[in-house]
Amino acid sequence: MKRNHQGKFLIICLYVDDLLYTGSSAEMLAKFKEAIFNEFEMTDYGLMSYFLGIEVKQQKDRIFISQKKYMNEILEKFKMSNYNLMNTPIATGMKLSREGIETL
């Protein structure tokens, strides 16, 4: 992480051969991107959509993350992808304990 004297920041995440970066300053992002591309042979895939098993959907005012793809892979693995959905079989406001179900 890098922070300048104005409080603007740049965050860099490196995992094996994947590099993510974000920050609060378009200028800092552009300078970092230029420097890293001058130093290394890289490909820019644009906005992040999938990273380390997490799907990322970015909109103008929010970011939504999920593991839907991972969940679907598990259902496929155990041949459960065609099962019907069902609500959680416990009432809301209940707490499981060793003694049984308690009301909160």
Secondary structure, 3 states (H helix, E strand, C coil): CEECCCCCEEEEEEECCEEEEEECCHHHHHHHHHHHHHHCCCCCCCCCCEECCEEEEECCCCEEEECHHHHHHHHHHCCCCCCCCCCCCCCCCEEEECCEEEEC
